[in-house]
Amino acid sequence: MEPVEIQIGFDPRLHLFLGSTRRAAGAKVRCDGVSSLGHLIEPLGAPLTEVGALRVGGRPVAAAHVPSAGERIEVDAVRLPQRPPHAGVPPRFLLDIHLGTLARRMRLLGLDAAYENPDIGDGALAAKSAAEQRIMLSRDRGLLRRRELFAGAFVYSHRPAQQLDEVLTRFVPPLAPWTRCTACNGELRQAAKEAVRGRVPSGTQRTYETFAECSACGHTYWRGAHAERLDAIVQHALRHMKDAESAANAAA
Ligand SMILES: [Zn+2]
């Protein structure tokens, strides 16, 4: 088999994953003449979770396409919003060890966001993503390259507020604020005022009328001291979702 030379151009949204010499449109790449486009693109830096349509000379091709000499390949960024892998089933997520704040904020919105602390390692995370059909969220490209993953998405921002916006824009998931335990991801159920006596400070038990408890860990919730800050996060998310849904409908 003869090595062949092709030209490859990436969507500017993928440039942050590439070395500077790969960013130029039509950068030349040598390949072995037998590897598929999918296998060729990934080592250049962009995780396949972030790659969208592939074209050769303007014509769409699959990731299994084997390029031949002189081809001009265009690589798009993944198209947003990304529909859940199973239509009609709300997406479930799994977050790596660095995304604990994002996990708590997603749970606040009622999103199913699994998060393991202490870290269970990349292999176990990938296996959990596959077994529980969870979309792996991470800033670790190595983790997102794992073949076992059910699905994955790179988190671009370092800041939890923007990370949350990213997830909402990308997946447009149905929200159900105040229905999930921010500590363990369990679902909340209403708890009677009498039932929480002894589990919350007695002043709190007298002052508040509405309580909820986690069906998994038993933690008791009420709209207490942090409510304003959390409410601001929820209100922002609901506004952001409205915009994301309008954009998604316009694009459909
Ligand atoms: Zn819980």
py3Dmol code that shows the C-alpha trace and the ligand (Angstrom):
import py3Dmol

protein = """\
ATOM      1  CA  MET A   1       0.000   0.000   0.000  1.00  0.00           C
ATOM      2  CA  GLU A   2       1.261   3.409  -0.999  1.00  0.00           C
ATOM      3  CA  PRO A   3       1.072   6.380   1.347  1.00  0.00           C
ATOM      4  CA  VAL A   4      -1.177   9.054  -0.119  1.00  0.00           C
ATOM      5  CA  GLU A   5      -1.463  12.782   0.476  1.00  0.00           C
ATOM      6  CA  ILE A   6      -4.829  14.467   0.992  1.00  0.00           C
ATOM      7  CA  GLN A   7      -5.992  17.937   2.009  1.00  0.00           C
ATOM      8  CA  ILE A   8      -8.154  18.429   4.995  1.00  0.00           C
ATOM      9  CA  GLY A   9     -10.021  21.536   6.190  1.00  0.00           C
ATOM     10  CA  PHE A  10     -11.747  21.801   9.577  1.00  0.00           C
ATOM     11  CA  ASP A  11     -14.684  23.967  10.599  1.00  0.00           C
ATOM     12  CA  PRO A  12     -13.284  26.919  12.642  1.00  0.00           C
ATOM     13  CA  ARG A  13     -15.212  25.650  15.699  1.00  0.00           C
ATOM     14  CA  LEU A  14     -12.880  22.654  15.730  1.00  0.00           C
ATOM     15  CA  HIS A  15      -9.684  24.692  15.496  1.00  0.00           C
ATOM     16  CA  LEU A  16      -9.095  24.753  19.250  1.00  0.00           C
ATOM     17  CA  PHE A  17      -8.427  21.004  19.086  1.00  0.00           C
ATOM     18  CA  LEU A  18      -5.838  21.300  16.315  1.00  0.00           C
ATOM     19  CA  GLY A  19      -2.190  22.259  16.156  1.00  0.00           C
ATOM     20  CA  SER A  20      -1.622  25.549  14.294  1.00  0.00           C
ATOM     21  CA  THR A  21      -0.402  23.835  11.093  1.00  0.00           C
ATOM     22  CA  ARG A  22      -3.654  21.852  10.865  1.00  0.00           C
ATOM     23  CA  ARG A  23      -5.910  24.897  11.072  1.00  0.00           C
ATOM     24  CA  ALA A  24      -5.232  26.246   7.608  1.00  0.00           C
ATOM     25  CA  ALA A  25      -7.876  25.298   5.061  1.00  0.00           C
ATOM     26  CA  GLY A  26      -6.543  22.466   2.923  1.00  0.00           C
ATOM     27  CA  ALA A  27      -3.660  21.523   5.220  1.00  0.00           C
ATOM     28  CA  LYS A  28      -1.885  18.524   3.740  1.00  0.00           C
ATOM     29  CA  VAL A  29      -2.024  15.227   5.584  1.00  0.00           C
ATOM     30  CA  ARG A  30      -0.270  11.987   4.640  1.00  0.00           C
ATOM     31  CA  CYS A  31      -2.198   8.806   5.205  1.00  0.00           C
ATOM     32  CA  ASP A  32      -1.659   5.118   4.573  1.00  0.00           C
ATOM     33  CA  GLY A  33      -4.298   4.571   1.890  1.00  0.00           C
ATOM     34  CA  VAL A  34      -6.214   1.986   3.960  1.00  0.00           C
ATOM     35  CA  SER A  35      -7.352   3.855   7.109  1.00  0.00           C
ATOM     36  CA  SER A  36     -10.842   5.322   7.240  1.00  0.00           C
ATOM     37  CA  LEU A  37     -11.487   9.031   7.544  1.00  0.00           C
ATOM     38  CA  GLY A  38     -12.714   8.487  11.138  1.00  0.00           C
ATOM     39  CA  HIS A  39      -9.396   6.902  12.120  1.00  0.00           C
ATOM     40  CA  LEU A  40      -7.500   9.639  10.339  1.00  0.00           C
ATOM     41  CA  ILE A  41      -9.276  12.616  11.894  1.00  0.00           C
ATOM     42  CA  GLU A  42      -9.128  11.645  15.535  1.00  0.00           C
ATOM     43  CA  PRO A  43      -5.316  11.627  15.942  1.00  0.00           C
ATOM     44  CA  LEU A  44      -5.258  15.145  14.449  1.00  0.00           C
ATOM     45  CA  GLY A  45      -6.904  16.272  17.700  1.00  0.00           C
ATOM     46  CA  ALA A  46     -10.651  16.738  17.310  1.00  0.00           C
ATOM     47  CA  PRO A  47     -12.732  14.217  19.296  1.00  0.00           C
ATOM     48  CA  LEU A  48     -15.265  12.521  17.007  1.00  0.00           C
ATOM     49  CA  THR A  49     -17.993  13.584  19.464  1.00  0.00           C
ATOM     50  CA  GLU A  50     -17.412  17.138  18.154  1.00  0.00           C
ATOM     51  CA  VAL A  51     -17.203  16.243  14.472  1.00  0.00           C
ATOM     52  CA  GLY A  52     -20.270  16.552  12.259  1.00  0.00           C
ATOM     53  CA  ALA A  53     -20.663  15.945   8.542  1.00  0.00           C
ATOM     54  CA  LEU A  54     -17.690  14.946   6.377  1.00  0.00           C
ATOM     55  CA  ARG A  55     -17.444  15.909   2.726  1.00  0.00           C
ATOM     56  CA  VAL A  56     -15.102  15.078  -0.124  1.00  0.00           C
ATOM     57  CA  GLY A  57     -15.138  17.734  -2.814  1.00  0.00           C
ATOM     58  CA  GLY A  58     -18.471  18.949  -1.459  1.00  0.00           C
ATOM     59  CA  ARG A  59     -20.041  15.462  -1.458  1.00  0.00           C
ATOM     60  CA  PRO A  60     -21.033  13.927   1.923  1.00  0.00           C
ATOM     61  CA  VAL A  61     -19.177  10.760   2.945  1.00  0.00           C
ATOM     62  CA  ALA A  62     -19.306   8.439   5.965  1.00  0.00           C
ATOM     63  CA  ALA A  63     -16.543   8.183   8.587  1.00  0.00           C
ATOM     64  CA  ALA A  64     -15.738   4.764   7.077  1.00  0.00           C
ATOM     65  CA  HIS A  65     -14.668   6.423   3.789  1.00  0.00           C
ATOM     66  CA  VAL A  66     -11.057   5.616   2.858  1.00  0.00           C
ATOM     67  CA  PRO A  67      -9.507   8.688   1.251  1.00  0.00           C
ATOM     68  CA  SER A  68      -7.485   8.355  -1.901  1.00  0.00           C
ATOM     69  CA  ALA A  69      -4.666  10.582  -3.159  1.00  0.00           C
ATOM     70  CA  GLY A  70      -5.465  14.220  -3.796  1.00  0.00           C
ATOM     71  CA  GLU A  71      -8.900  14.276  -2.149  1.00  0.00           C
ATOM     72  CA  ARG A  72     -10.021  17.469  -0.459  1.00  0.00           C
ATOM     73  CA  ILE A  73     -11.815  16.651   2.776  1.00  0.00           C
ATOM     74  CA  GLU A  74     -14.006  19.079   4.706  1.00  0.00           C
ATOM     75  CA  VAL A  75     -14.795  18.377   8.353  1.00  0.00           C
ATOM     76  CA  ASP A  76     -17.812  20.096   9.930  1.00  0.00           C
ATOM     77  CA  ALA A  77     -18.443  20.644  13.627  1.00  0.00           C
ATOM     78  CA  VAL A  78     -21.302  18.657  15.147  1.00  0.00           C
ATOM     79  CA  ARG A  79     -24.669  20.149  14.281  1.00  0.00           C
ATOM     80  CA  LEU A  80     -26.703  21.646  17.128  1.00  0.00           C
ATOM     81  CA  PRO A  81     -29.015  20.937  18.724  1.00  0.00           C
ATOM     82  CA  GLN A  82     -28.038  17.315  19.056  1.00  0.00           C
ATOM     83  CA  ARG A  83     -31.112  15.106  19.282  1.00  0.00           C
ATOM     84  CA  PRO A  84     -31.082  12.506  22.073  1.00  0.00           C
ATOM     85  CA  PRO A  85     -29.855   9.115  20.813  1.00  0.00           C
ATOM     86  CA  HIS A  86     -33.315   7.642  21.517  1.00  0.00           C
ATOM     87  CA  ALA A  87     -36.122   9.898  20.307  1.00  0.00           C
ATOM     88  CA  GLY A  88     -38.625  10.792  23.007  1.00  0.00           C
ATOM     89  CA  VAL A  89     -36.431   9.552  25.886  1.00  0.00           C
ATOM     90  CA  PRO A  90     -34.926  12.412  27.923  1.00  0.00           C
ATOM     91  CA  PRO A  91     -31.128  12.245  27.710  1.00  0.00           C
ATOM     92  CA  ARG A  92     -29.196  10.948  30.720  1.00  0.00           C
ATOM     93  CA  PHE A  93     -25.737  12.282  31.485  1.00  0.00           C
ATOM     94  CA  LEU A  94     -22.519  11.227  33.190  1.00  0.00           C
ATOM     95  CA  LEU A  95     -19.978  13.856  34.246  1.00  0.00           C
ATOM     96  CA  ASP A  96     -16.287  13.381  34.926  1.00  0.00           C
ATOM     97  CA  ILE A  97     -14.599  14.255  38.230  1.00  0.00           C
ATOM     98  CA  HIS A  98     -13.849  17.867  37.209  1.00  0.00           C
ATOM     99  CA  LEU A  99     -17.485  18.776  36.544  1.00  0.00           C
ATOM    100  CA  GLY A 100     -18.996  18.475  40.021  1.00  0.00           C
ATOM    101  CA  THR A 101     -20.478  21.996  40.067  1.00  0.00           C
ATOM    102  CA  LEU A 102     -22.054  21.463  36.657  1.00  0.00           C
ATOM    103  CA  ALA A 103     -23.517  18.145  37.860  1.00  0.00           C
ATOM    104  CA  ARG A 104     -25.201  19.845  40.849  1.00  0.00           C
ATOM    105  CA  ARG A 105     -26.607  22.614  38.646  1.00  0.00           C
ATOM    106  CA  MET A 106     -27.952  20.125  36.110  1.00  0.00           C
ATOM    107  CA  ARG A 107     -29.658  18.184  38.927  1.00  0.00           C
ATOM    108  CA  LEU A 108     -31.175  21.420  40.198  1.00  0.00           C
ATOM    109  CA  LEU A 109     -32.899  21.622  36.785  1.00  0.00           C
ATOM    110  CA  GLY A 110     -34.088  18.025  37.092  1.00  0.00           C
ATOM    111  CA  LEU A 111     -31.588  16.592  34.589  1.00  0.00           C
ATOM    112  CA  ASP A 112     -30.353  13.071  35.280  1.00  0.00           C
ATOM    113  CA  ALA A 113     -26.665  13.813  35.888  1.00  0.00           C
ATOM    114  CA  ALA A 114     -24.575  10.997  37.362  1.00  0.00           C
ATOM    115  CA  TYR A 115     -21.269  12.022  38.925  1.00  0.00           C
ATOM    116  CA  GLU A 116     -18.801   9.796  40.785  1.00  0.00           C
ATOM    117  CA  ASN A 117     -16.615  11.255  43.512  1.00  0.00           C
ATOM    118  CA  PRO A 118     -14.047   9.881  44.269  1.00  0.00           C
ATOM    119  CA  ASP A 119     -13.022   9.345  40.667  1.00  0.00           C
ATOM    120  CA  ILE A 120     -13.690   5.826  39.338  1.00  0.00           C
ATOM    121  CA  GLY A 121     -11.279   6.236  36.389  1.00  0.00           C
ATOM    122  CA  ASP A 122     -11.788   6.533  32.633  1.00  0.00           C
ATOM    123  CA  GLY A 123     -12.414   2.829  32.028  1.00  0.00           C
ATOM    124  CA  ALA A 124     -15.187   2.596  34.625  1.00  0.00           C
ATOM    125  CA  LEU A 125     -16.741   5.877  33.437  1.00  0.00           C
ATOM    126  CA  ALA A 126     -16.852   4.640  29.852  1.00  0.00           C
ATOM    127  CA  ALA A 127     -18.378   1.334  30.977  1.00  0.00           C
ATOM    128  CA  LYS A 128     -21.008   3.169  33.024  1.00  0.00           C
ATOM    129  CA  SER A 129     -21.828   5.430  30.067  1.00  0.00           C
ATOM    130  CA  ALA A 130     -22.382   2.310  27.926  1.00  0.00           C
ATOM    131  CA  ALA A 131     -24.294   0.278  30.541  1.00  0.00           C
ATOM    132  CA  GLU A 132     -26.626   3.101  31.596  1.00  0.00           C
ATOM    133  CA  GLN A 133     -26.833   4.792  28.169  1.00  0.00           C
ATOM    134  CA  ARG A 134     -25.502   8.075  29.522  1.00  0.00           C
ATOM    135  CA  ILE A 135     -23.920  10.883  27.487  1.00  0.00           C
ATOM    136  CA  MET A 136     -20.395  11.395  28.834  1.00  0.00           C
ATOM    137  CA  LEU A 137     -19.601  15.068  29.485  1.00  0.00           C
ATOM    138  CA  SER A 138     -15.920  15.887  29.824  1.00  0.00           C
ATOM    139  CA  ARG A 139     -13.100  18.273  28.955  1.00  0.00           C
ATOM    140  CA  ASP A 140     -10.786  15.250  28.623  1.00  0.00           C
ATOM    141  CA  ARG A 141     -10.293  14.344  24.962  1.00  0.00           C
ATOM    142  CA  GLY A 142      -8.734  10.994  25.882  1.00  0.00           C
ATOM    143  CA  LEU A 143     -11.878   9.998  27.761  1.00  0.00           C
ATOM    144  CA  LEU A 144     -14.097  11.109  24.868  1.00  0.00           C
ATOM    145  CA  ARG A 145     -12.077   8.901  22.500  1.00  0.00           C
ATOM    146  CA  ARG A 146     -13.099   5.736  24.358  1.00  0.00           C
ATOM    147  CA  ARG A 147     -14.900   3.446  21.963  1.00  0.00           C
ATOM    148  CA  GLU A 148     -17.188   2.017  24.659  1.00  0.00           C
ATOM    149  CA  LEU A 149     -18.958   5.335  25.292  1.00  0.00           C
ATOM    150  CA  PHE A 150     -22.687   5.396  24.612  1.00  0.00           C
ATOM    151  CA  ALA A 151     -22.263   9.017  23.495  1.00  0.00           C
ATOM    152  CA  GLY A 152     -20.090  11.938  24.531  1.00  0.00           C
ATOM    153  CA  ALA A 153     -19.758  15.694  24.403  1.00  0.00           C
ATOM    154  CA  PHE A 154     -16.777  17.953  25.018  1.00  0.00           C
ATOM    155  CA  VAL A 155     -17.453  20.741  27.534  1.00  0.00           C
ATOM    156  CA  TYR A 156     -15.814  23.861  26.087  1.00  0.00           C
ATOM    157  CA  SER A 157     -16.006  26.357  28.949  1.00  0.00           C
ATOM    158  CA  HIS A 158     -14.154  26.276  32.267  1.00  0.00           C
ATOM    159  CA  ARG A 159     -16.972  28.147  34.017  1.00  0.00           C
ATOM    160  CA  PRO A 160     -19.969  26.259  35.432  1.00  0.00           C
ATOM    161  CA  ALA A 161     -22.520  28.928  34.381  1.00  0.00           C
ATOM    162  CA  GLN A 162     -21.387  28.746  30.751  1.00  0.00           C
ATOM    163  CA  GLN A 163     -21.004  24.979  30.908  1.00  0.00           C
ATOM    164  CA  LEU A 164     -24.669  24.733  31.861  1.00  0.00           C
ATOM    165  CA  ASP A 165     -25.671  26.997  28.967  1.00  0.00           C
ATOM    166  CA  GLU A 166     -23.621  24.787  26.644  1.00  0.00           C
ATOM    167  CA  VAL A 167     -25.420  21.621  27.736  1.00  0.00           C
ATOM    168  CA  LEU A 168     -28.838  23.274  27.358  1.00  0.00           C
ATOM    169  CA  THR A 169     -28.037  24.649  23.896  1.00  0.00           C
ATOM    170  CA  ARG A 170     -26.516  21.410  22.695  1.00  0.00           C
ATOM    171  CA  PHE A 171     -29.136  18.910  23.881  1.00  0.00           C
ATOM    172  CA  VAL A 172     -32.216  21.081  24.568  1.00  0.00           C
ATOM    173  CA  PRO A 173     -33.235  18.593  27.299  1.00  0.00           C
ATOM    174  CA  PRO A 174     -36.636  18.833  29.035  1.00  0.00           C
ATOM    175  CA  LEU A 175     -36.246  20.623  32.381  1.00  0.00           C
ATOM    176  CA  ALA A 176     -38.020  19.895  35.657  1.00  0.00           C
ATOM    177  CA  PRO A 177     -36.496  22.233  38.266  1.00  0.00           C
ATOM    178  CA  TRP A 178     -36.558  21.222  41.950  1.00  0.00           C
ATOM    179  CA  THR A 179     -37.306  17.554  41.292  1.00  0.00           C
ATOM    180  CA  ARG A 180     -33.902  15.993  41.851  1.00  0.00           C
ATOM    181  CA  CYS A 181     -31.437  15.721  44.743  1.00  0.00           C
ATOM    182  CA  THR A 182     -28.436  17.935  44.029  1.00  0.00           C
ATOM    183  CA  ALA A 183     -26.293  15.783  46.338  1.00  0.00           C
ATOM    184  CA  CYS A 184     -26.902  12.316  44.843  1.00  0.00           C
ATOM    185  CA  ASN A 185     -29.047  12.695  41.666  1.00  0.00           C
ATOM    186  CA  GLY A 186     -31.978  10.795  43.271  1.00  0.00           C
ATOM    187  CA  GLU A 187     -35.549  11.887  42.557  1.00  0.00           C
ATOM    188  CA  LEU A 188     -37.318  14.047  45.146  1.00  0.00           C
ATOM    189  CA  ARG A 189     -40.759  13.363  46.557  1.00  0.00           C
ATOM    190  CA  GLN A 190     -42.920  15.585  48.718  1.00  0.00           C
ATOM    191  CA  ALA A 191     -42.557  15.118  52.455  1.00  0.00           C
ATOM    192  CA  ALA A 192     -45.211  16.066  55.003  1.00  0.00           C
ATOM    193  CA  LYS A 193     -44.369  18.754  57.549  1.00  0.00           C
ATOM    194  CA  GLU A 194     -44.918  16.226  60.339  1.00  0.00           C
ATOM    195  CA  ALA A 195     -42.735  13.615  58.658  1.00  0.00           C
ATOM    196  CA  VAL A 196     -39.606  15.793  58.730  1.00  0.00           C
ATOM    197  CA  ARG A 197     -39.839  16.582  62.472  1.00  0.00           C
ATOM    198  CA  GLY A 198     -36.497  15.681  64.034  1.00  0.00           C
ATOM    199  CA  ARG A 199     -34.763  15.613  60.617  1.00  0.00           C
ATOM    200  CA  VAL A 200     -34.576  19.405  60.206  1.00  0.00           C
ATOM    201  CA  PRO A 201     -33.948  22.130  62.811  1.00  0.00           C
ATOM    202  CA  SER A 202     -37.163  22.619  64.779  1.00  0.00           C
ATOM    203  CA  GLY A 203     -37.342  26.329  63.819  1.00  0.00           C
ATOM    204  CA  THR A 204     -37.190  25.340  60.164  1.00  0.00           C
ATOM    205  CA  GLN A 205     -39.828  22.669  60.662  1.00  0.00           C
ATOM    206  CA  ARG A 206     -42.161  25.306  62.175  1.00  0.00           C
ATOM    207  CA  THR A 207     -41.377  28.057  59.627  1.00  0.00           C
ATOM    208  CA  TYR A 208     -41.763  26.167  56.355  1.00  0.00           C
ATOM    209  CA  GLU A 209     -44.773  24.351  55.012  1.00  0.00           C
ATOM    210  CA  THR A 210     -43.326  22.549  52.013  1.00  0.00           C
ATOM    211  CA  PHE A 211     -40.626  19.918  52.273  1.00  0.00           C
ATOM    212  CA  ALA A 212     -39.199  17.344  49.913  1.00  0.00           C
ATOM    213  CA  GLU A 213     -37.010  14.337  50.514  1.00  0.00           C
ATOM    214  CA  CYS A 214     -34.665  12.382  48.284  1.00  0.00           C
ATOM    215  CA  SER A 215     -35.969   8.932  47.432  1.00  0.00           C
ATOM    216  CA  ALA A 216     -32.378   7.664  47.231  1.00  0.00           C
ATOM    217  CA  CYS A 217     -30.386   9.225  50.083  1.00  0.00           C
ATOM    218  CA  GLY A 218     -33.200  10.585  52.283  1.00  0.00           C
ATOM    219  CA  HIS A 219     -31.844  14.134  52.361  1.00  0.00           C
ATOM    220  CA  THR A 220     -34.547  16.656  53.278  1.00  0.00           C
ATOM    221  CA  TYR A 221     -35.039  19.834  51.238  1.00  0.00           C
ATOM    222  CA  TRP A 222     -36.872  23.063  51.890  1.00  0.00           C
ATOM    223  CA  ARG A 223     -36.729  26.525  50.336  1.00  0.00           C
ATOM    224  CA  GLY A 224     -34.204  27.921  52.788  1.00  0.00           C
ATOM    225  CA  ALA A 225     -31.244  30.263  52.920  1.00  0.00           C
ATOM    226  CA  HIS A 226     -29.780  29.442  49.498  1.00  0.00           C
ATOM    227  CA  ALA A 227     -33.050  29.623  47.616  1.00  0.00           C
ATOM    228  CA  GLU A 228     -32.388  32.995  46.019  1.00  0.00           C
ATOM    229  CA  ARG A 229     -29.053  32.015  44.489  1.00  0.00           C
ATOM    230  CA  LEU A 230     -30.447  28.694  43.254  1.00  0.00           C
ATOM    231  CA  ASP A 231     -33.589  30.349  41.992  1.00  0.00           C
ATOM    232  CA  ALA A 232     -31.441  32.733  39.921  1.00  0.00           C
ATOM    233  CA  ILE A 233     -29.710  29.730  38.308  1.00  0.00           C
ATOM    234  CA  VAL A 234     -33.083  28.117  37.540  1.00  0.00           C
ATOM    235  CA  GLN A 235     -34.587  31.320  36.122  1.00  0.00           C
ATOM    236  CA  HIS A 236     -31.540  31.911  33.925  1.00  0.00           C
ATOM    237  CA  ALA A 237     -31.708  28.310  32.664  1.00  0.00           C
ATOM    238  CA  LEU A 238     -35.416  28.578  31.834  1.00  0.00           C
ATOM    239  CA  ARG A 239     -34.795  31.786  29.865  1.00  0.00           C
ATOM    240  CA  HIS A 240     -31.797  30.252  28.118  1.00  0.00           C
ATOM    241  CA  MET A 241     -33.838  27.150  27.214  1.00  0.00           C
ATOM    242  CA  LYS A 242     -36.571  29.253  25.686  1.00  0.00           C
ATOM    243  CA  ASP A 243     -33.981  30.855  23.396  1.00  0.00           C
ATOM    244  CA  ALA A 244     -32.369  27.483  22.645  1.00  0.00           C
ATOM    245  CA  GLU A 245     -35.748  25.950  21.771  1.00  0.00           C
ATOM    246  CA  SER A 246     -36.619  28.852  19.455  1.00  0.00           C
ATOM    247  CA  ALA A 247     -33.235  28.496  17.730  1.00  0.00           C
ATOM    248  CA  ALA A 248     -33.706  24.723  17.449  1.00  0.00           C
ATOM    249  CA  ASN A 249     -37.173  25.117  15.923  1.00  0.00           C
ATOM    250  CA  ALA A 250     -35.905  27.739  13.488  1.00  0.00           C
ATOM    251  CA  ALA A 251     -33.088  25.396  12.409  1.00  0.00           C
ATOM    252  CA  ALA A 252     -35.352  22.338  12.046  1.00  0.00           C
TER     253      ALA A 252
END
"""
ligand_1 = """\
1
ZN
Zn -30.155 12.228 47.463
"""
view = py3Dmol.view(width=600, height=400)
view.addModel(protein, "pdb")
view.setStyle({"model": 0}, {"cartoon": {"style": "trace"}})
view.addModel(ligand_1, "xyz")
view.setStyle({"model": 1}, {"stick": {}})
view.zoomTo()
view.show()
